[in-house]
Amino acid sequence: MGQPPNDADRGSRRLARLRHPLHHFPGRYTRPGTAPGDLTVPPAEHREPATLYLMDFEAGHLTEKDACSLAEAREYLETSPDPTWLHVHGMPDKGLLRSIGETRQLHTLALEDVLHTGQRAKLDAYEEQLFAIISIPELTADGIRLGQLSLFLGDTWLISFYSGQADPLGVIRERIRQDDSRLRRNGTDYLFYALIDMAVDLVFPVMEDLGERIEVLELTVFDDPSREALDEIHALKRELVLLRRVLWPERDMLNGLIRDEHPLISDGTRIYLRDCYDHVVHALDLVESYREMASSLLEVYLSSLSNRMNDIMKVLTIIATVFIPLSFITGVYGMNFDRTAGPWNMPELGWSFGYPLVLLLMLAVVVILLGFFRRKRWI
């Protein structure tokens, strides 16, 4: 097992996030001037190979194929009368994406959005099919990453694509495996809702992590307003902006699903979509609250830093003020005039206890000044 990250590693990751802020807003885009529906694979540093998962089910039976071939998936999508779900995990190449699109006549503009991830949440209605995009946040060591979930809904089939590294859809497959599952008794529109609801609910663990970070930062800012705390506040605000950018179009998309009539969405499923809409609104409320708290943390940081500087300046001023009369006394007795040259020269230079008397005088001056400062409540 590897060693847990130390403070230096966490600090370097925070600085890396601040120096490269665009990693929070991933996206791959077509080159300017390309034809609409172009399926040219965009360049990427790391590309997960596409894996196909197929589930054909109804109340009485279930057929499941992990890592199935395109030919097997095509057979079920074209001939099976039961609800069929084909999930593509990872980034498909141009040939695979085009072949899947030809199987159910998926629109090329929608396929382009699948390939060029980083799209905002949206809902498009094509001929006899619905296309939806929703983002799923993932917690990583470098902060929040977004995976794009693309959904094609037909009358008896659903095709999904997910570009993230993790596999959050495993919990949905586990629910389908249960004989008494509601997913087995309802059609693909209910599966469509379940996938969207899962994507929305995955925001809340991320919000919980952000809330814990805010609580830690509150204590840190009050006790030790360091530069690392400031970097963490900026990273936190950036991630909250990212979540707000994700949730606002998701709310609009769900509102459109609820308000508009879609032949592929039954009235019973629309009731569940209302509950999903409430979850998005709740998540947005949390984001706005956390954004206000992050902004107030920045103000508290600046105020704490200013108060800390004032305390430092007060201590230095007190020290300088105390040493002013002491410097005057030592300066006077450092002139060393010969006391025998005249009656007005310093007689103290000839005293046996002149040196300790001057030290006592200086000590008395310090005590008097400190007592005066304390009485005035300056210290």
C-alpha positions in Angstrom: 0.0 0.0 0.0 1.2 3.5 -0.7 2.0 6.1 1.9 -0.8 8.6 2.7 -0.2 12.1 1.2 1.6 14.5 3.5 1.0 18.2 3.8 3.6 19.0 1.1 1.8 16.7 -1.4 -1.6 18.2 -0.6 -0.1 21.7 -1.0 1.5 20.8 -4.4 -1.9 19.4 -5.6 -3.7 22.6 -4.5 -1.1 24.7 -6.3 -1.5 22.5 -9.4 -5.2 23.0 -9.4 -4.8 26.8 -9.1 -2.2 27.0 -11.9 -4.2 24.8 -14.2 -7.9 25.8 -13.6 -9.2 24.6 -16.9 -9.1 21.0 -15.8 -12.3 21.7 -13.9 -14.1 22.5 -17.1 -13.2 19.5 -19.4 -14.4 19.5 -23.0 -13.5 18.3 -26.4 -14.7 20.3 -29.3 -14.8 20.1 -33.1 -12.4 22.1 -35.1 -13.9 25.4 -36.5 -15.4 24.9 -39.9 -16.1 21.1 -39.7 -19.4 19.8 -40.9 -22.2 19.2 -38.4 -22.3 15.7 -37.1 -18.5 15.1 -37.7 -17.3 12.1 -35.7 -13.6 12.7 -35.9 -12.1 11.5 -32.7 -10.7 14.4 -30.7 -7.1 14.2 -29.4 -6.9 13.2 -25.7 -4.1 12.5 -23.3 -5.8 9.4 -21.9 -8.6 7.4 -23.5 -10.4 4.5 -21.8 -11.2 1.7 -24.3 -14.9 1.3 -24.8 -16.7 -1.6 -23.2 -20.2 -2.7 -24.0 -22.7 -4.0 -21.4 -26.1 -5.3 -22.4 -29.2 -6.1 -20.3 -32.4 -7.4 -21.9 -35.1 -7.8 -19.3 -38.7 -7.9 -18.3 -40.6 -9.0 -15.2 -40.1 -12.8 -15.9 -36.5 -13.0 -17.3 -33.2 -11.3 -17.5 -30.4 -11.6 -20.1 -27.1 -10.0 -19.2 -23.9 -9.8 -21.2 -20.7 -8.2 -19.9 -18.2 -7.0 -22.5 -20.5 -8.1 -25.3 -19.7 -7.7 -28.9 -21.3 -5.2 -31.2 -23.0 -8.0 -33.2 -24.6 -9.4 -30.1 -25.8 -5.9 -29.0 -27.2 -5.3 -32.6 -29.2 -8.5 -32.5 -30.9 -7.6 -29.2 -31.5 -4.0 -30.1 -33.1 -4.9 -33.5 -35.1 -8.0 -32.6 -35.9 -8.2 -28.9 -39.4 -7.1 -28.0 -38.4 -6.7 -24.3 -36.7 -3.6 -22.8 -33.0 -3.6 -23.8 -30.3 -1.5 -22.3 -26.9 -1.1 -24.0 -24.3 0.8 -22.0 -21.0 1.9 -23.5 -18.4 2.7 -20.9 -15.3 4.7 -22.0 -14.7 6.6 -25.2 -15.8 4.7 -28.4 -13.9 5.1 -31.6 -15.4 6.6 -34.7 -16.3 3.2 -36.2 -18.0 1.8 -33.1 -20.0 4.9 -32.5 -21.2 5.1 -36.1 -22.1 1.4 -36.0 -24.2 1.8 -32.8 -25.8 4.9 -34.3 -26.8 3.0 -37.5 -28.4 0.2 -35.4 -31.1 2.5 -34.1 -30.8 5.5 -36.5 -29.3 7.7 -33.8 -28.9 11.3 -35.0 -25.4 12.3 -36.0 -25.6 15.6 -34.1 -26.3 13.7 -31.0 -23.5 11.3 -31.7 -21.2 14.2 -32.1 -22.1 15.4 -28.6 -21.4 12.0 -27.2 -17.9 12.1 -28.7 -17.1 15.6 -27.8 -17.6 15.5 -24.0 -18.0 18.5 -21.7 -21.4 19.4 -23.0 -23.9 21.1 -20.8 -27.0 19.2 -19.7 -29.7 19.2 -22.3 -32.7 17.3 -23.8 -33.2 17.0 -27.5 -36.2 15.3 -29.1 -35.5 13.5 -32.4 -37.8 11.3 -34.5 -39.1 8.5 -32.2 -36.2 9.0 -29.7 -35.0 11.3 -27.0 -31.5 12.3 -26.4 -30.3 13.6 -23.0 -26.9 14.7 -21.5 -26.2 14.9 -17.8 -22.9 15.3 -16.0 -21.7 13.1 -13.1 -19.1 14.6 -10.7 -16.3 12.4 -9.5 -14.1 13.0 -6.4 -10.4 12.6 -7.3 -7.1 13.4 -5.6 -6.9 16.5 -7.8 -10.4 17.8 -7.1 -13.8 17.3 -8.8 -13.8 15.7 -12.3 -16.9 15.5 -14.5 -18.0 12.5 -16.5 -20.6 12.9 -19.2 -23.6 10.5 -19.3 -25.4 10.5 -22.7 -28.7 8.7 -23.0 -30.7 7.7 -26.1 -34.3 6.6 -25.3 -36.5 4.7 -27.7 -39.8 2.8 -27.2 -38.2 -0.5 -26.1 -34.5 0.3 -25.9 -32.1 2.6 -24.2 -28.4 3.3 -25.2 -26.1 5.0 -22.7 -22.6 6.3 -23.0 -20.4 7.3 -20.1 -17.0 9.0 -20.4 -15.8 9.0 -16.8 -13.2 6.8 -15.2 -15.4 5.2 -12.5 -18.5 3.1 -13.2 -21.4 4.6 -11.2 -24.0 2.6 -13.2 -23.2 -0.6 -11.4 -25.8 0.1 -8.8 -28.5 0.3 -11.5 -27.5 -3.0 -13.0 -27.6 -4.6 -9.5 -31.2 -3.3 -9.1 -32.2 -4.8 -12.4 -30.8 -8.2 -11.3 -33.4 -8.3 -8.5 -36.5 -10.2 -9.5 -38.9 -7.8 -7.6 -37.2 -4.7 -8.9 -39.4 -1.9 -10.2 -37.0 -1.5 -13.1 -37.9 -5.0 -14.3 -41.7 -4.2 -14.2 -41.5 -0.9 -16.0 -40.3 0.1 -19.4 -37.2 1.9 -20.6 -38.6 5.3 -19.7 -38.4 4.3 -16.0 -34.8 3.1 -16.6 -34.2 6.5 -18.3 -35.4 8.2 -15.1 -33.4 5.9 -12.8 -30.1 6.8 -14.6 -30.8 10.5 -14.4 -31.8 10.2 -10.7 -28.6 8.4 -10.0 -26.5 11.1 -11.7 -28.3 13.8 -9.7 -27.9 11.9 -6.4 -24.2 11.5 -6.9 -23.9 15.2 -6.4 -24.7 15.0 -2.7 -21.6 13.0 -1.7 -19.6 15.6 -3.4 -21.5 18.3 -1.5 -20.9 16.5 1.7 -17.1 16.5 1.1 -17.2 20.2 0.3 -19.1 20.9 3.5 -16.5 19.1 5.5 -13.7 21.1 3.8 -15.6 24.3 4.6 -15.8 23.3 8.3 -12.1 22.6 8.4 -11.3 25.8 6.7 -13.3 27.8 9.1 -11.2 26.6 12.0 -8.0 27.0 10.0 -8.8 30.6 8.9 -9.5 31.7 12.5 -6.4 29.9 14.0 -3.8 30.2 11.3 -4.7 32.3 8.2 -1.9 30.8 6.1 -1.3 31.0 2.3 -2.3 27.3 2.1 -5.7 28.1 3.5 -6.1 30.9 0.9 -5.2 28.5 -1.9 -7.8 26.0 -0.5 -10.5 28.7 -0.4 -9.9 29.6 -4.1 -9.9 25.9 -5.1 -13.2 25.4 -3.1 -14.8 28.4 -4.8 -13.7 27.2 -8.2 -15.3 23.7 -7.6 -18.5 25.3 -6.4 -18.7 27.3 -9.6 -18.2 24.1 -11.5 -21.1 22.4 -9.7 -23.3 25.4 -10.2 -22.4 25.3 -13.9 -23.5 21.7 -14.0 -26.7 21.9 -11.9 -28.4 24.9 -13.5 -28.9 23.3 -17.0 -29.8 20.0 -15.3 -32.6 21.8 -13.6 -33.8 23.3 -16.9 -33.6 19.9 -18.6 -35.7 18.2 -15.9 -38.2 21.0 -15.9 -38.6 20.4 -19.7 -39.1 16.7 -19.2 -41.8 17.4 -16.6 -43.6 20.3 -18.4 -43.5 19.1 -22.0 -45.4 16.1 -23.4 -43.1 13.4 -24.7 -44.6 10.2 -26.1 -41.8 8.1 -24.8 -42.3 9.3 -21.2 -45.3 7.9 -19.4 -47.3 9.8 -16.8 -46.2 7.5 -14.1 -42.6 8.1 -14.9 -43.1 11.8 -15.0 -44.1 11.7 -11.3 -40.7 10.3 -10.4 -39.0 12.9 -12.6 -40.7 15.6 -10.4 -38.9 14.1 -7.4 -35.6 14.1 -9.3 -36.3 17.8 -10.1 -36.7 18.5 -6.3 -33.3 16.9 -5.7 -31.6 19.2 -8.3 -33.2 22.2 -6.6 -32.0 21.0 -3.2 -28.5 20.5 -4.6 -28.5 24.0 -6.1 -29.6 25.5 -2.8 -26.6 23.8 -1.1 -24.3 25.1 -3.8 -25.5 28.6 -3.3 -25.2 28.3 0.5 -21.7 26.9 0.2 -20.7 29.7 -2.2 -21.8 32.3 0.3 -19.9 30.5 3.0 -16.8 30.3 0.8 -17.0 34.0 0.1 -17.4 34.8 3.8 -14.4 32.6 4.5 -12.3 34.7 2.1 -13.5 37.8 4.0 -12.7 36.2 7.3 -9.2 35.2 6.0 -8.5 38.8 5.0 -9.8 40.1 8.3 -7.8 37.6 10.3 -4.7 38.4 8.3 -5.2 42.1 8.9 -5.8 41.6 12.6 -2.7 39.4 12.8 -0.7 42.2 11.1 -2.1 44.8 13.5 -1.1 42.6 16.5 2.5 42.3 15.1 2.7 46.0 14.4 1.4 46.8 18.0 4.1 44.6 19.5 6.8 46.1 17.4 5.5 49.6 18.2 5.5 48.9 22.0 9.0 47.6 21.8 10.2 50.6 19.9 8.4 53.0 22.3 10.0 51.3 25.3 13.4 51.6 23.8 13.1 55.3 22.9 13.7 56.7 26.5 16.3 54.0 27.1 18.2 55.1 23.9 17.9 58.7 25.1 19.4 57.8 28.6 22.3 55.8 27.1 22.9 58.6 24.5 23.1 61.2 27.2 25.6 59.2 29.3 27.5 58.2 26.3 28.8 61.7 25.6 31.6 61.2 28.2 32.4 64.8 29.0 35.2 65.2 31.5 33.6 66.0 34.8 36.7 67.9 36.0 36.7 70.4 33.1 33.8 72.4 34.6 31.1 72.6 37.2 28.3 71.8 34.7 29.7 68.4 33.5 28.2 65.1 34.6 29.0 64.4 38.3 27.3 60.9 37.9 30.4 59.7 36.0 32.4 59.8 39.2 29.8 58.0 41.4 30.7 54.6 42.7 27.2 53.2 42.0 26.6 55.4 38.9 26.3 52.4 36.5 23.8 50.3 38.5 21.8 53.5 39.3 21.4 54.2 35.6 20.4 50.6 35.0 17.8 50.9 37.7 16.5 54.1 36.2 16.2 52.4 32.8 14.3 49.5 34.4 12.0 51.9 36.2 11.2 53.7 32.9 10.3 50.3 31.3 8.0 49.4 34.2 6.3 52.8 34.1 5.7 52.7 30.4 4.3 49.1 30.4 2.0 50.0 33.3 0.8 53.1 31.4 0.1 50.9 28.2 -1.7 48.4 30.3 -3.9 51.0 32.0 -4.8 52.4 28.6 -5.6 48.8 27.4 -3.1 49.0 24.6 -1.6 45.7 25.6 
